[in-house]
Amino acid sequence: MRLLVVGKLNGQLSVAVKMAMNTGAKVSHVETTEAATHALRAGQGADLLMVDYTLDIAGMIAANESERIRVPVVACGVDADPVKAAAAIKAGAKEFIPLPPDAELIAAVLAAVTDDNRPMIVRDPAMGDVIRLADQVAASEASILITGESGSGKEVMARYVHAKSRRAKAPFISVNCAAIPENLLESELFGHEKGAFTGALARRIGKFEEANGGTLLLDEISEMDTRLQAKLLRAIQEREIDRVGGSKPVKVDIRILATSNRDLTAAVKDGSFREDLLYRLNVVNLRLPPLRERPGDVITLCEHFVKKYSAANGVAEKPISAEAKRRLIAHRWPGNVRELENAMHRAVLLSPGSEIEEFAIRLPDGQPLAPAPDTLVARGAQMAADAISRTFVGSTVAEVEQTLIIDTLDHCMGNRTHAANILGISIRTLRNKLKEYSEAGVAVPAPQGGVTNAA
């Protein structure tokens, strides 16, 4: 994380800066709000501003906004006057940090405000395959297109690729192409010269130049206007950009990553996306499976979010109950990891007991998760009834168990993880059973519904 400190560096503010650096933040410093705006305009990127609350925070935020510079602000101060601290929040600061500083408080505030603490959490084999491909291509200079449903973790994957690349110590700059109005996106990407348009009071360095030497993420690239796509294509091909109102091109050294939750091949066919740009971006495609296709990650993610939001809200960390886990795994999570994260944040706040129970895990409309339909008991009862109808009375327990496992695996189209979750056994136990059956000559369903004699 890049932190820009604004104010005189003396006493407790210096101590706070050292604590921030200990959390991994890259810190730079200016003394005035005017110098802060100038530094940001000139391309000195920042993910967060830490500002002395006695300075004109409202004026600085307004000046930044006029230059279309949006960086969150945290106010800080020694022996803080509650009225002035409240005024700093009202002026636009996201948080207030009292000085003398507390190391844990600073770390928590920085993580919460920047949302930069998003590790790649993987247990499910489906996601493991994507990670292995990402590891293979991360060190290259190839452009990568990351696709997947909204909330599936595309930006987290982009940050993972950057962290594994040879550019890891250089900037990682993200631009949300869907969040910036079309008429402002060109200036945001390529920058502008003084007087290029009304309100262009000084030269502004764009995201391409800010990312020089590092990685530029074009988030939701499918939302970019086709006219601007042509300029983007040239920038990628030539590795040079033209500032709005500029008279000469500017060379840049960047690696391009892009994300999309739309089918860009279909967008090419309907004319909303350039085919040549797709080829340039899609040297390697990392497709992130939706959460419903990676059930092995659900509980691990839940436990991570419980830990994260327990710490952020100052409450004791609680385990997740067995029934809650069953319901979490069974739910389809149309909003993917983002929806799951919000649900677990609510659960941390709504759990009164010693465990996080199923009733505390609420959907956005306030409804609790539905009971898991495929519990071992329900599946066992169904299979027992089927066994009786097929004259299985008199069969051994081992034979009935084999039928239950094979039929469940067939129901799951060979997916071992899904079958193990339904049966209520570990994936290791399931694989050992399948190995026994295979060695005995029993046909074992393979993934995607095929049949194999290998477990």
Secondary structure in CASP SS format (residue, H / E / C, confidence):
PFRMAT SS
TARGET T0000
AUTHOR 0000-0000-0000
METHOD secondary structure of the structure
MODEL  1
M C 1.00
R E 1.00
L E 1.00
L E 1.00
V E 1.00
V E 1.00
G C 1.00
K C 1.00
L C 1.00
N C 1.00
G C 1.00
Q H 1.00
L H 1.00
S H 1.00
V H 1.00
A H 1.00
V H 1.00
K H 1.00
M H 1.00
A H 1.00
M H 1.00
N H 1.00
T C 1.00
G C 1.00
A C 1.00
K E 1.00
V E 1.00
S E 1.00
H E 1.00
V E 1.00
E C 1.00
T C 1.00
T H 1.00
E H 1.00
A H 1.00
A H 1.00
T H 1.00
H H 1.00
A H 1.00
L H 1.00
R H 1.00
A C 1.00
G C 1.00
Q C 1.00
G C 1.00
A C 1.00
D C 1.00
L E 1.00
L E 1.00
M E 1.00
V E 1.00
D E 1.00
Y C 1.00
T C 1.00
L C 1.00
D C 1.00
I H 1.00
A H 1.00
G H 1.00
M H 1.00
I H 1.00
A H 1.00
A H 1.00
N H 1.00
E H 1.00
S H 1.00
E C 1.00
R C 1.00
I C 1.00
R C 1.00
V C 1.00
P C 1.00
V E 1.00
V E 1.00
A E 1.00
C E 1.00
G E 1.00
V E 1.00
D C 1.00
A C 1.00
D C 1.00
P H 1.00
V H 1.00
K H 1.00
A H 1.00
A H 1.00
A H 1.00
A H 1.00
I H 1.00
K H 1.00
A H 1.00
G C 1.00
A C 1.00
K C 1.00
E E 1.00
F E 1.00
I E 1.00
P E 1.00
L E 1.00
P C 1.00
P C 1.00
D C 1.00
A H 1.00
E H 1.00
L H 1.00
I H 1.00
A H 1.00
A H 1.00
V H 1.00
L H 1.00
A H 1.00
A H 1.00
V H 1.00
T H 1.00
D C 1.00
D C 1.00
N C 1.00
R C 1.00
P C 1.00
M C 1.00
I C 1.00
V C 1.00
R C 1.00
D C 1.00
P H 1.00
A H 1.00
M H 1.00
G H 1.00
D H 1.00
V H 1.00
I H 1.00
R H 1.00
L H 1.00
A H 1.00
D H 1.00
Q H 1.00
V H 1.00
A C 1.00
A C 1.00
S C 1.00
E C 1.00
A C 1.00
S C 1.00
I E 1.00
L E 1.00
I E 1.00
T E 1.00
G C 1.00
E C 1.00
S C 1.00
G C 1.00
S C 1.00
G C 1.00
K H 1.00
E H 1.00
V H 1.00
M H 1.00
A H 1.00
R H 1.00
Y H 1.00
V H 1.00
H H 1.00
A H 1.00
K H 1.00
S C 1.00
R C 1.00
R C 1.00
A C 1.00
K C 1.00
A C 1.00
P C 1.00
F E 1.00
I E 1.00
S E 1.00
V E 1.00
N E 1.00
C C 1.00
A C 1.00
A C 1.00
I C 1.00
P C 1.00
E H 1.00
N H 1.00
L H 1.00
L H 1.00
E H 1.00
S H 1.00
E H 1.00
L H 1.00
F H 1.00
G C 1.00
H E 1.00
E C 1.00
K C 1.00
G C 1.00
A C 1.00
F C 1.00
T C 1.00
G C 1.00
A C 1.00
L C 1.00
A C 1.00
R C 1.00
R E 1.00
I C 1.00
G C 1.00
K H 1.00
F H 1.00
E H 1.00
E H 1.00
A C 1.00
N C 1.00
G C 1.00
G C 1.00
T E 1.00
L E 1.00
L E 1.00
L E 1.00
D E 1.00
E C 1.00
I H 1.00
S H 1.00
E H 1.00
M C 1.00
D C 1.00
T H 1.00
R H 1.00
L H 1.00
Q H 1.00
A H 1.00
K H 1.00
L H 1.00
L H 1.00
R H 1.00
A H 1.00
I H 1.00
Q H 1.00
E H 1.00
R C 1.00
E E 1.00
I E 1.00
D C 1.00
R C 1.00
V E 1.00
G C 1.00
G C 1.00
S C 1.00
K C 1.00
P C 1.00
V E 1.00
K E 1.00
V C 1.00
D C 1.00
I C 1.00
R E 1.00
I E 1.00
L E 1.00
A E 1.00
T E 1.00
S E 1.00
N C 1.00
R C 1.00
D C 1.00
L H 1.00
T H 1.00
A H 1.00
A H 1.00
V H 1.00
K H 1.00
D C 1.00
G C 1.00
S C 1.00
F C 1.00
R C 1.00
E H 1.00
D H 1.00
L H 1.00
L H 1.00
Y H 1.00
R H 1.00
L H 1.00
N C 1.00
V C 1.00
V E 1.00
N E 1.00
L E 1.00
R E 1.00
L C 1.00
P C 1.00
P C 1.00
L H 1.00
R H 1.00
E H 1.00
R C 1.00
P H 1.00
G H 1.00
D H 1.00
V H 1.00
I H 1.00
T H 1.00
L H 1.00
C H 1.00
E H 1.00
H H 1.00
F H 1.00
V H 1.00
K H 1.00
K H 1.00
Y H 1.00
S H 1.00
A H 1.00
A H 1.00
N H 1.00
G C 1.00
V C 1.00
A C 1.00
E C 1.00
K C 1.00
P C 1.00
I E 1.00
S C 1.00
A H 1.00
E H 1.00
A H 1.00
K H 1.00
R H 1.00
R H 1.00
L H 1.00
I H 1.00
A H 1.00
H C 1.00
R C 1.00
W C 1.00
P C 1.00
G C 1.00
N H 1.00
V H 1.00
R H 1.00
E H 1.00
L H 1.00
E H 1.00
N H 1.00
A H 1.00
M H 1.00
H H 1.00
R H 1.00
A H 1.00
V H 1.00
L H 1.00
L H 1.00
S C 1.00
P C 1.00
G C 1.00
S C 1.00
E C 1.00
I E 1.00
E C 1.00
E H 1.00
F H 1.00
A H 1.00
I C 1.00
R E 1.00
L C 1.00
P C 1.00
D C 1.00
G C 1.00
Q C 1.00
P E 1.00
L C 1.00
A C 1.00
P C 1.00
A C 1.00
P C 1.00
D C 1.00
T C 1.00
L H 1.00
V H 1.00
A H 1.00
R H 1.00
G H 1.00
A H 1.00
Q H 1.00
M H 1.00
A H 1.00
A H 1.00
D H 1.00
A H 1.00
I H 1.00
S H 1.00
R C 1.00
T C 1.00
F C 1.00
V C 1.00
G C 1.00
S C 1.00
T C 1.00
V H 1.00
A H 1.00
E H 1.00
V H 1.00
E H 1.00
Q H 1.00
T H 1.00
L H 1.00
I H 1.00
I H 1.00
D H 1.00
T H 1.00
L H 1.00
D H 1.00
H H 1.00
C C 1.00
M C 1.00
G C 1.00
N C 1.00
R H 1.00
T H 1.00
H H 1.00
A H 1.00
A H 1.00
N H 1.00
I H 1.00
L H 1.00
G C 1.00
I C 1.00
S C 1.00
I H 1.00
R H 1.00
T H 1.00
L H 1.00
R H 1.00
N H 1.00
K H 1.00
L H 1.00
K H 1.00
E H 1.00
Y H 1.00
S H 1.00
E H 1.00
A C 1.00
G C 1.00
V C 1.00
A C 1.00
V E 1.00
P E 1.00
A C 1.00
P H 1.00
Q H 1.00
G H 1.00
G C 1.00
V E 1.00
T E 1.00
N C 1.00
A C 1.00
A C 1.00
END
